[in-house]
Amino acid sequence: MAPDPARPSILKSKLFWVGVLYFSEGFPLGVFYEIFPVWFRQRGVDLATIGALSLLGLSWTLKFLWAPAIDYWRHHRRWMAAVDVGMGFVMVAFAMHAGFGPAVFVAIALFTMFSATNDIAIDGYTIELLSKDELGLANGVRIGMYRVGMLTSGAILMASDALGWSGAFACAAVIFFGLAVVSLVAPPERQVVVPRASIGRELAALARSPFALAAVAGLALCVVWLVNNAIKWSARVPGFWAWAVGGAAVLAVLVGLAGRARSAQPSDDVGARDAGLRANAASASGTPAAKGADDPLGSGVLFGALIELLRRPGIVPVLAFILIFKLPDAAMGFMVKPFWVDAGFTAAQIGLVSVNIGLALSIAGGIAGGWITDRIGILHALWILGLVQAASNLGYWIAASILPIPPAGPIPFEHQVVLYSASAVESFTGGLGTAAFLAFLMAIVSKDRAATEYALLSSVFALSRSIAGWAGGLGAQAMGYSNWFLLTFFFVFPALLLLPWVKRMLNAQRPPGTSG
């Protein structure tokens, strides 16, 4: 039968490329969290050293720091291919050298930086590739294939028994080299030159703006806070936060002084030259000059994305929405596994139902949530699927109200059904809400700065998960599982009250002439 010319081939399907690229995001994360710790332990590495391995995962947390470089130089596919090759060579090095030493930590640090850079490039590429009405289903595919990538690392781990570690790492290297080739044959991104102010003009503008200097100092403090969460400097250094705040203030002053020194220099037509370059860039791309191209703060290379985000009308309530939308899920999620244990369930039961079956259901929920988001729109999906996601916490509230802790004996079948059902519903609805939320994040970023803005907004979201884990432990201990699970349901309502500002932000990012 001849192929239908009206139907695009799979290689022209955007969803195919979204799936492949997010598989390549999930696979390195699985290698880091599933393979490396086992490999370390089998070589007799002590637990403290293995625990220190987690510090190298800071690259994924701090990736917004070098995301502007990818936005500036663009060519996302080349970035993806280059870092996939880099990760492949790290795997080759592990396959060839079975020993353990300081060089191993250097290699893993490079691996995590390559992986984080891959995330930045893929997110930026995907946001540019997709139109707004495609984001829902695409994020459903993204959720599923990301987790398939992580599961593939588990297959590599299992293969190590038959192939040995050299063989397993060689297999991982082949996958990475293959993904590098795939990245280069993906559909080309937009060929556009984005006007940017020079770093000198950006610093000069920062010196004249107290708001911008405060934003830079705040970003510096955010970086210190994220690093401190992993390294725990504050527990070992007296007056740590006083030093941190003082250091951020000094940084702002130094940036301001550098900018004022730049402003005091003779212009020698630098401004005119920059303006000419921007005009030529806009002409070469066939598009009018970007809004804010003549604004050194909004178009700056270093902090332009941050400043542009913070200048948007209604950004404060939108950032608050990003912080708290997934709070019901995160606040309860950290306490679910301890509840299973205290209720008397075995590790095998927890692994089968809460992890394996839960993973399959969350993938199905992500795909369903993406389909629903495309059909009803991002705004409606946020409040409907967000409410459904939070309501699933009530299943755990019911389970915690019924199951005795500690159990008096073998767990009755009906009690098992109650908890298994609560777990299944929570996993599926978590995928529903995540698909709508990720579609929202992708919809509000500027395509010209997609990599940086998405990395910044993702960091805001990650902040809420850290806070929720801490609050969850305190809440469950003070109130008991049942009362805490019930309370987490109500955490969704402050986020729903912020939807009018979310609607305005979505409308502001809608291309001219579109509707819906």
NORRAFEN-V780964 format. One record per residue. N is the residue number from 1. RES is the residue in one letter. SS is DSSP state (~ for helix, > for strand, _ for the rest). PHI is phi in whole degrees, -180 to 180 (none if undefined). Layout:
BEGIN
[[N:RES:SS:PHI] [N:RES:SS:PHI]]
END
This chain:
BEGIN
[[1:M:_:none] [2:A:_:-72] [3:P:_:-66] [4:D:_:-73] [5:P:_:-67] [6:A:_:-80] [7:R:_:-100] [8:P:_:-67] [9:S:_:-66] [10:I:~:-62] [11:L:~:-71] [12:K:~:-99] [13:S:_:-81] [14:K:~:-64] [15:L:~:-65] [16:F:~:-61] [17:W:~:-72] [18:V:~:-60] [19:G:~:-63] [20:V:~:-64] [21:L:~:-69] [22:Y:~:-79] [23:F:~:-60] [24:S:~:-73] [25:E:~:-80] [26:G:~:-75] [27:F:~:-62] [28:P:~:-63] [29:L:~:-63] [30:G:~:-65] [31:V:~:-60] [32:F:~:-68] [33:Y:~:-90] [34:E:~:-104] [35:I:~:-90] [36:F:~:-57] [37:P:~:-61] [38:V:~:-68] [39:W:~:-60] [40:F:~:-60] [41:R:~:-66] [42:Q:~:-67] [43:R:_:-95] [44:G:_:79] [45:V:_:-71] [46:D:_:-70] [47:L:~:-64] [48:A:~:-62] [49:T:~:-68] [50:I:~:-64] [51:G:~:-62] [52:A:~:-65] [53:L:~:-58] [54:S:~:-62] [55:L:~:-62] [56:L:~:-70] [57:G:~:-72] [58:L:~:-60] [59:S:~:-57] [60:W:~:-70] [61:T:~:-76] [62:L:_:-100] [63:K:_:-64] [64:F:~:-65] [65:L:~:-69] [66:W:~:-110] [67:A:~:-59] [68:P:~:-58] [69:A:~:-64] [70:I:~:-71] [71:D:~:-64] [72:Y:~:-74] [73:W:~:-88] [74:R:_:55] [75:H:_:53] [76:H:~:-57] [77:R:~:-64] [78:R:~:-68] [79:W:~:-60] [80:M:~:-59] [81:A:~:-63] [82:A:~:-63] [83:V:~:-76] [84:D:~:-63] [85:V:~:-62] [86:G:~:-59] [87:M:~:-66] [88:G:~:-62] [89:F:~:-69] [90:V:~:-62] [91:M:~:-64] [92:V:~:-62] [93:A:~:-61] [94:F:~:-67] [95:A:~:-68] [96:M:~:-89] [97:H:_:-124] [98:A:_:-86] [99:G:_:-73] [100:F:_:-129] [101:G:_:-176] [102:P:~:-57] [103:A:~:-61] [104:V:~:-65] [105:F:~:-66] [106:V:~:-62] [107:A:~:-64] [108:I:~:-70] [109:A:~:-60] [110:L:~:-62] [111:F:~:-59] [112:T:~:-68] [113:M:~:-67] [114:F:~:-61] [115:S:~:-64] [116:A:~:-64] [117:T:~:-65] [118:N:~:-60] [119:D:~:-58] [120:I:~:-60] [121:A:~:-65] [122:I:~:-66] [123:D:~:-61] [124:G:~:-63] [125:Y:~:-62] [126:T:~:-65] [127:I:~:-64] [128:E:~:-69] [129:L:~:-70] [130:L:_:-97] [131:S:_:-87] [132:K:~:-63] [133:D:~:-80] [134:E:~:-104] [135:L:~:-68] [136:G:~:-63] [137:L:~:-64] [138:A:~:-60] [139:N:~:-72] [140:G:~:-63] [141:V:~:-63] [142:R:~:-59] [143:I:~:-59] [144:G:~:-66] [145:M:~:-72] [146:Y:~:-60] [147:R:~:-75] [148:V:~:-63] [149:G:~:-60] [150:M:~:-65] [151:L:~:-65] [152:T:~:-63] [153:S:~:-63] [154:G:~:-65] [155:A:~:-66] [156:I:~:-63] [157:L:~:-62] [158:M:~:-65] [159:A:~:-67] [160:S:~:-63] [161:D:~:-66] [162:A:~:-89] [163:L:~:-97] [164:G:~:79] [165:W:~:-67] [166:S:~:-61] [167:G:~:-67] [168:A:~:-64] [169:F:~:-66] [170:A:~:-64] [171:C:~:-62] [172:A:~:-62] [173:A:~:-62] [174:V:~:-61] [175:I:~:-62] [176:F:~:-64] [177:F:~:-65] [178:G:~:-64] [179:L:~:-66] [180:A:~:-63] [181:V:~:-64] [182:V:~:-59] [183:S:~:-60] [184:L:~:-74] [185:V:~:-96] [186:A:_:-65] [187:P:_:-55] [188:P:_:-66] [189:E:_:-80] [190:R:_:-61] [191:Q:_:-93] [192:V:_:-143] [193:V:_:-100] [194:V:_:-89] [195:P:_:-62] [196:R:_:-136] [197:A:>:-73] [198:S:_:-67] [199:I:~:-62] [200:G:~:-62] [201:R:~:-66] [202:E:~:-64] [203:L:~:-64] [204:A:~:-62] [205:A:~:-69] [206:L:~:-60] [207:A:~:-62] [208:R:_:-96] [209:S:_:-126] [210:P:~:-58] [211:F:~:-61] [212:A:~:-67] [213:L:~:-63] [214:A:~:-64] [215:A:~:-65] [216:V:~:-65] [217:A:~:-63] [218:G:~:-64] [219:L:~:-63] [220:A:~:-62] [221:L:~:-65] [222:C:~:-63] [223:V:~:-62] [224:V:~:-62] [225:W:~:-62] [226:L:~:-63] [227:V:~:-67] [228:N:~:-63] [229:N:~:-59] [230:A:~:-92] [231:I:~:-92] [232:K:_:63] [233:W:~:-57] [234:S:~:-62] [235:A:~:-78] [236:R:~:-112] [237:V:_:-115] [238:P:_:-61] [239:G:_:66] [240:F:~:-57] [241:W:~:-71] [242:A:~:-64] [243:W:~:-65] [244:A:~:-66] [245:V:~:-64] [246:G:~:-62] [247:G:~:-64] [248:A:~:-64] [249:A:~:-65] [250:V:~:-62] [251:L:~:-59] [252:A:~:-62] [253:V:~:-65] [254:L:~:-64] [255:V:~:-63] [256:G:~:-63] [257:L:~:-65] [258:A:~:-63] [259:G:~:-67] [260:R:~:-67] [261:A:~:-63] [262:R:~:-66] [263:S:~:-65] [264:A:~:-77] [265:Q:_:-72] [266:P:_:-58] [267:S:_:-69] [268:D:_:33] [269:D:_:64] [270:V:~:-62] [271:G:~:-61] [272:A:~:-65] [273:R:~:-64] [274:D:~:-62] [275:A:~:-63] [276:G:~:-64] [277:L:~:-62] [278:R:~:-66] [279:A:~:-65] [280:N:~:-64] [281:A:~:-64] [282:A:~:-64] [283:S:~:-65] [284:A:~:-65] [285:S:~:-85] [286:G:_:76] [287:T:_:-126] [288:P:_:-65] [289:A:_:-58] [290:A:_:-64] [291:K:_:-61] [292:G:_:87] [293:A:_:-65] [294:D:_:-89] [295:D:_:-103] [296:P:_:-60] [297:L:_:-75] [298:G:_:-69] [299:S:_:-109] [300:G:>:-69] [301:V:_:-74] [302:L:_:-78] [303:F:_:-125] [304:G:~:-60] [305:A:~:-64] [306:L:~:-62] [307:I:~:-65] [308:E:~:-64] [309:L:~:-63] [310:L:~:-70] [311:R:~:-82] [312:R:_:-65] [313:P:_:-61] [314:G:_:77] [315:I:~:-69] [316:V:~:-64] [317:P:~:-64] [318:V:~:-68] [319:L:~:-64] [320:A:~:-63] [321:F:~:-61] [322:I:~:-61] [323:L:~:-65] [324:I:~:-111] [325:F:_:-59] [326:K:_:-93] [327:L:~:-61] [328:P:~:-58] [329:D:~:-67] [330:A:~:-71] [331:A:~:-67] [332:M:~:-86] [333:G:~:-57] [334:F:~:-70] [335:M:~:-102] [336:V:~:-67] [337:K:~:-63] [338:P:~:-59] [339:F:~:-65] [340:W:~:-58] [341:V:~:-64] [342:D:~:-66] [343:A:_:-81] [344:G:_:98] [345:F:_:-82] [346:T:_:-82] [347:A:~:-61] [348:A:~:-65] [349:Q:~:-66] [350:I:~:-64] [351:G:~:-65] [352:L:~:-69] [353:V:~:-87] [354:S:~:-78] [355:V:~:-101] [356:N:~:-69] [357:I:~:-66] [358:G:~:-61] [359:L:~:-64] [360:A:~:-62] [361:L:~:-69] [362:S:~:-69] [363:I:~:-65] [364:A:~:-62] [365:G:~:-64] [366:G:~:-63] [367:I:~:-66] [368:A:~:-63] [369:G:~:-63] [370:G:~:-65] [371:W:~:-63] [372:I:~:-64] [373:T:~:-60] [374:D:~:-66] [375:R:~:-81] [376:I:~:-108] [377:G:_:94] [378:I:~:-64] [379:L:~:-62] [380:H:~:-64] [381:A:~:-65] [382:L:~:-61] [383:W:~:-82] [384:I:~:-73] [385:L:~:-72] [386:G:~:-64] [387:L:~:-68] [388:V:~:-63] [389:Q:~:-60] [390:A:~:-68] [391:A:~:-64] [392:S:_:-65] [393:N:~:-62] [394:L:~:-66] [395:G:~:-63] [396:Y:~:-71] [397:W:~:-62] [398:I:~:-64] [399:A:~:-62] [400:A:~:-69] [401:S:~:-77] [402:I:~:-96] [403:L:_:-76] [404:P:_:-75] [405:I:_:-130] [406:P:_:-75] [407:P:_:-67] [408:A:_:-80] [409:G:_:-177] [410:P:_:-57] [411:I:_:-75] [412:P:_:-59] [413:F:~:-58] [414:E:~:-65] [415:H:~:-69] [416:Q:~:-63] [417:V:~:-62] [418:V:~:-60] [419:L:~:-73] [420:Y:~:-61] [421:S:~:-65] [422:A:~:-61] [423:S:~:-65] [424:A:~:-64] [425:V:~:-65] [426:E:~:-65] [427:S:~:-65] [428:F:~:-66] [429:T:~:-70] [430:G:~:-62] [431:G:~:-66] [432:L:~:-57] [433:G:~:-67] [434:T:~:-65] [435:A:~:-61] [436:A:~:-66] [437:F:~:-66] [438:L:~:-66] [439:A:~:-62] [440:F:~:-63] [441:L:~:-59] [442:M:~:-68] [443:A:~:-74] [444:I:~:-97] [445:V:_:-88] [446:S:_:-75] [447:K:~:-62] [448:D:~:-73] [449:R:~:-126] [450:A:~:-58] [451:A:~:-62] [452:T:~:-72] [453:E:~:-65] [454:Y:~:-66] [455:A:~:-64] [456:L:~:-65] [457:L:~:-66] [458:S:~:-64] [459:S:~:-67] [460:V:~:-62] [461:F:~:-64] [462:A:~:-63] [463:L:~:-59] [464:S:~:-66] [465:R:~:-66] [466:S:~:-65] [467:I:~:-65] [468:A:~:-64] [469:G:~:-62] [470:W:~:-65] [471:A:~:-67] [472:G:~:-62] [473:G:~:-64] [474:L:~:-66] [475:G:~:-66] [476:A:~:-66] [477:Q:~:-70] [478:A:~:-80] [479:M:~:-107] [480:G:_:88] [481:Y:~:-59] [482:S:~:-60] [483:N:~:-66] [484:W:~:-67] [485:F:~:-63] [486:L:~:-65] [487:L:~:-63] [488:T:~:-63] [489:F:~:-59] [490:F:_:-75] [491:F:_:-66] [492:V:~:-75] [493:F:~:-69] [494:P:~:-58] [495:A:~:-66] [496:L:~:-65] [497:L:~:-68] [498:L:_:-92] [499:L:~:-62] [500:P:~:-57] [501:W:~:-72] [502:V:~:-62] [503:K:~:-61] [504:R:~:-64] [505:M:~:-66] [506:L:~:-63] [507:N:~:-66] [508:A:~:-67] [509:Q:_:-91] [510:R:_:-73] [511:P:_:-60] [512:P:_:-57] [513:G:_:88] [514:T:_:-100] [515:S:_:-139] [516:G:_:92]]
END
